[in-house]
């Protein structure tokens, strides 16, 4: 845990007003998975990308269950700002537990869903958003690095679950 605080405290030395605004904005995009939900709806509305949208929808649901219903309460890890109270947060303090990062998990669930759905251009574009959102959570001192890593793993797993479920449904229905 000391190593994680070393990383988080180092990130605090990088603060700059412009970077603060960008990181708050990136984190905001991940709030409630709003960016990913909007993207899912858009994909579902376009016939050519409807399957990708279905995979994303199932992936985000799997992520919500794994991350928010199962892991966060089971692990019950307190957030870094609760341990190091000397840090002033730039955003409102999250009220749930720290592990895994829900912002990161949802972001990587969406990107993985796009990857598994063979959306070659989209997954690469949105991977940039996912990485910035994940980084913003450490920059803002609300997640440990291992929370981010856990979120990435849960997200990728959720993306695969979405892909697997939709493919099973399509095979059973003859599509």
C-alpha positions as CSV (number, residue, x, y, z in Angstrom):
1,X,0.0,0.0,0.0
2,X,2.9,2.3,0.6
3,X,3.9,2.0,-3.1
4,X,0.4,3.0,-4.1
5,X,0.5,6.1,-2.0
6,X,3.9,6.9,-3.5
7,X,2.3,6.9,-7.0
8,X,-0.8,8.8,-5.9
9,X,1.4,11.4,-4.0
10,X,3.6,11.8,-7.1
11,X,0.5,12.5,-9.2
12,X,-0.4,15.3,-6.8
13,X,2.9,17.0,-7.8
14,X,1.6,17.2,-11.5
15,X,-1.4,19.3,-10.7
16,X,-1.9,22.3,-13.0
17,X,-5.1,24.3,-13.4
18,X,-5.6,23.1,-17.0
19,X,-4.9,19.5,-16.1
20,X,-7.2,19.7,-13.1
21,X,-10.1,20.8,-15.4
22,X,-9.3,18.0,-17.9
23,X,-9.1,15.3,-15.2
24,X,-12.4,16.5,-13.6
25,X,-14.0,16.5,-17.0
26,X,-12.7,13.0,-17.8
27,X,-13.9,11.7,-14.5
28,X,-17.3,13.3,-15.1
29,X,-17.6,11.4,-18.4
30,X,-17.3,8.2,-16.4
31,X,-19.9,9.1,-13.8
32,X,-22.6,6.5,-13.8
33,X,-21.1,5.2,-17.1
34,X,-23.0,8.0,-18.9
35,X,-20.6,8.2,-21.9
36,X,-20.8,4.4,-22.4
37,X,-24.6,4.3,-22.0
38,X,-25.0,7.1,-24.6
39,X,-22.6,5.3,-26.9
40,X,-24.5,2.0,-26.4
41,X,-27.8,3.7,-27.3
42,X,-26.3,5.3,-30.4
43,X,-24.9,1.9,-31.5
44,X,-28.3,0.2,-30.9
45,X,-30.0,2.7,-33.1
46,X,-27.8,2.1,-36.1
47,X,-28.6,-1.2,-37.8
48,X,-25.0,-1.8,-38.9
49,X,-23.7,-1.5,-35.2
50,X,-26.7,-3.0,-33.4
51,X,-24.9,-6.2,-32.4
52,X,-22.0,-4.1,-31.0
53,X,-24.6,-2.1,-29.0
54,X,-26.2,-5.3,-27.7
55,X,-22.7,-6.6,-26.7
56,X,-22.0,-3.3,-24.9
57,X,-25.3,-3.3,-23.1
58,X,-24.8,-6.8,-21.7
59,X,-21.2,-5.9,-20.9
60,X,-22.2,-2.8,-18.9
61,X,-24.8,-4.8,-17.0
62,X,-22.3,-7.6,-16.2
63,X,-19.8,-4.9,-15.1
64,X,-22.4,-3.3,-12.8
65,X,-23.2,-6.6,-11.2
66,X,-19.6,-7.7,-10.8
67,X,-18.2,-4.4,-9.7
68,X,-20.9,-2.6,-7.7
69,X,-23.1,-5.4,-6.4
70,X,-20.4,-8.1,-5.7
71,X,-16.9,-6.8,-5.4
72,X,-17.1,-3.3,-3.9
73,X,-19.2,-4.4,-0.9
74,X,-17.2,-7.7,-0.5
75,X,-13.8,-6.0,-0.5
76,X,-15.0,-2.8,1.3
77,X,-11.7,-1.0,0.6
78,X,-11.6,2.6,1.9
79,X,-10.5,5.3,-0.4
80,X,-7.1,6.9,-0.4
81,X,-8.4,10.3,0.6
82,X,-9.9,8.7,3.7
83,X,-6.4,7.4,4.7
84,X,-4.5,10.5,3.6
85,X,-6.8,13.3,4.8
86,X,-4.2,16.0,3.9
87,X,-5.2,15.8,0.3
88,X,-7.8,18.3,-0.9
89,X,-10.2,16.7,-3.4
90,X,-11.1,18.5,-6.6
91,X,-14.4,16.6,-6.9
92,X,-17.1,15.6,-4.5
93,X,-15.9,12.6,-2.5
94,X,-17.4,9.3,-3.7
95,X,-19.5,7.6,-1.0
96,X,-18.9,4.0,-2.1
97,X,-15.9,1.7,-1.6
98,X,-12.7,2.0,-3.6
99,X,-12.0,-1.5,-5.1
100,X,-12.5,-1.9,-8.0
101,X,-12.7,1.4,-9.8
102,X,-16.2,1.5,-11.3
103,X,-15.3,4.3,-13.7
104,X,-12.5,2.2,-15.0
105,X,-14.4,-1.1,-15.1
106,X,-17.3,0.4,-17.1
107,X,-14.9,2.1,-19.5
108,X,-13.0,-1.1,-20.2
109,X,-16.2,-3.1,-20.4
110,X,-17.4,-0.8,-23.1
111,X,-14.0,-0.8,-25.0
112,X,-13.7,-4.5,-24.7
113,X,-17.2,-5.0,-26.0
114,X,-16.3,-2.9,-29.0
115,X,-13.1,-4.9,-29.5
116,X,-14.9,-8.2,-29.3
117,X,-17.6,-6.9,-31.6
118,X,-14.9,-6.2,-34.2
119,X,-15.5,-2.5,-34.2
120,X,-11.9,-1.8,-35.3
121,X,-12.0,2.0,-35.4
122,X,-14.3,2.6,-32.5
123,X,-12.5,0.5,-29.9
124,X,-9.2,2.3,-30.6
125,X,-10.8,5.7,-30.3
126,X,-12.6,4.9,-27.1
127,X,-9.6,3.2,-25.6
128,X,-8.1,6.6,-25.3
129,X,-11.1,7.8,-23.3
130,X,-11.0,4.8,-21.1
131,X,-7.3,5.2,-20.3
132,X,-7.8,8.9,-19.5
133,X,-10.9,8.2,-17.3
134,X,-8.9,5.6,-15.4
135,X,-5.9,7.9,-15.0
136,X,-8.2,10.7,-13.8
137,X,-9.4,8.6,-10.9
138,X,-5.8,8.4,-9.5
139,X,-5.0,12.0,-10.4
140,X,-8.1,13.0,-8.4
141,X,-7.0,10.8,-5.4
142,X,-10.1,8.8,-5.3
143,X,-8.6,5.4,-6.3
144,X,-5.5,3.4,-5.7
145,X,-3.5,2.1,-8.7
146,X,-4.7,-1.5,-7.8
147,X,-8.3,-0.3,-7.9
148,X,-7.6,0.8,-11.5
149,X,-6.0,-2.5,-12.4
150,X,-8.9,-4.4,-10.9
151,X,-11.3,-2.2,-12.9
152,X,-9.4,-3.0,-16.1
153,X,-9.6,-6.7,-15.4
154,X,-13.3,-6.6,-14.5
155,X,-14.0,-4.5,-17.5
156,X,-12.3,-6.8,-19.9
157,X,-14.0,-9.8,-18.3
158,X,-17.4,-8.0,-18.6
159,X,-16.7,-7.2,-22.3
160,X,-16.1,-10.8,-23.0
161,X,-19.2,-11.9,-21.1
162,X,-21.3,-9.5,-23.2
163,X,-19.7,-10.9,-26.4
164,X,-20.3,-14.5,-25.2
165,X,-23.9,-13.9,-24.2
166,X,-24.9,-12.2,-27.4
167,X,-23.2,-14.8,-29.5
168,X,-25.0,-17.6,-27.6
169,X,-28.4,-15.8,-28.1
170,X,-27.7,-15.3,-31.8
171,X,-26.7,-19.0,-32.3
172,X,-29.8,-20.2,-30.5
173,X,-32.0,-18.0,-32.5
174,X,-30.4,-19.0,-35.8
175,X,-28.9,-15.5,-36.6
